[in-house]
């Protein structure tokens, strides 16, 4: 009887780890698609020659959420551009002294208009792989 319970627990933990990775991959892909859509819209709207103003970064933010009268930290993937970056610093979701260079280093993905299709695909794969490695490290 104990061996069956141990086997069931082992299978449950394996399935749970796999589900976390699948959900993480879906989240990252949706985040990248959203960041690219916003990037294209902003690039058309503002026509920035250097495309520095309209670059979007996908970053993991720690948000404080109230659940059952207790404040809890919750991690979320969020897209950030320059204007949004200032607002998030004011809200306290990012450190006040953080600069764009630090954000760029912390980001899983950075959108860029000048990439070719192959470079874009490689950047997406790299971002997804990096995020999944992060999830594996947290869940083990």
N, C-alpha and C positions, 0 to 999 in steps of 0.2 A: 504493500500500500504506500509506503514511504517513497519507493522508487518512482511510482506513478506521480505522486505529488511533486517530487523533485524534477521529473521530466516535464510536467506541465508548467512549472514555474520557469524552467529554462526556456521552453518554447515561448512562453508569454514574454519573457524579457527580450528574446531575440526579435519577436514580432514588434514589440514596442520600440526597440532601437531602430528597426527598419522603417517603421511608420514615421518616426521623428525625422529620419533622413529624407523620406519621400515628401513629407509635408514641407520640410525646409527647402527642398529643391523647387517645389511648386511656388513657395513664397518668394524665393529669389528670382525665379523666372518672371513672375508677375510684377515684382518690383522693378526689374530691368525693363520690361515692356512699358510700364507706367512712366519710368524715368525717360525713356526714349520718346514716348508720345509727348510728354511735357517739354522735353528738349526741342523737339521739332516745332511745336507750337510757339515756344518762346523765341526760337531763332527766327521764325518768320515774322513774329510780332515786333521784335526789337531790332533785328538786322544788325547784330553786333559783328564787326569784322573779325575780331579776335576770338569770338565765341567763348570768352572767359566769363562773361556775365551770365550766360545761359547754361553753363555746364551743370549737370546734376550728379550728385554723389549719393550712393545708397549706403547708409550707415546704420549701425545697430545702436538704438537709443534706449536708455533705461528710463522708463516713465514711472512715476509714482501713481498708483491706482488705489482707490479706496474700496476695499471689499470687507463687508461685515464689520464696519466701523474700525478697520485696521488699515493702515497705509502699507502697501506692498510694492516692491519694485517689480516691474514687468519689462522684459526686453522686446522691442519691436524693430523691424526693418522699416526705415523711413527714408524718403528721398529728401535731399537738401540741396538747395542752390544758394547763391550769395545772399539774396534777400531773405529767404527762408532761414538761412543760417543766423542772421541777426535776430530774427524773431524767436528762434529756438533758444538762443543764448539768453534773451530777456525772460523767457518762460522758465529757465532753469534746467532745461533738458540737456543742455550742453554746458561745459564749464565756461565761465564768463571770459577767462583769459585765453581761450582756445582761438587759434588762428586758422586760416584756410589751409595752410600747409599741413598742419596737424590733422585737420579734417580729411584732407586728401590721403594722408598715410593711414588713417583709421578706416577709410571707406573700403567697402568690398568691391564696388563698381563705380567707375567714372564714365559718364557719357561724353562722346566726342564726335563731332560732325565730320571730321576729316578722315575718319577710319574707312578702310575698304571693307568689303563684306567678310573676307577672311580674318582681318584684324578684329572686327567686331565679334565674330563668332568665337575667336580665341579669347577675347576679353570676357565674354559672357561665360564661357567654360571655366576660365580662371576664377571669376567671381563666385560662381556656383560651387566650385571645388573648395575654395577658401572658406565659404560659409558652412559647407558640410563638414569640413575639418573642425571648424569651431564648434558645431553642434556635437560632433563625436567627442571632443574634449570635455564638453560640459556634461554630457550624459553618461560618461564612464566613471 
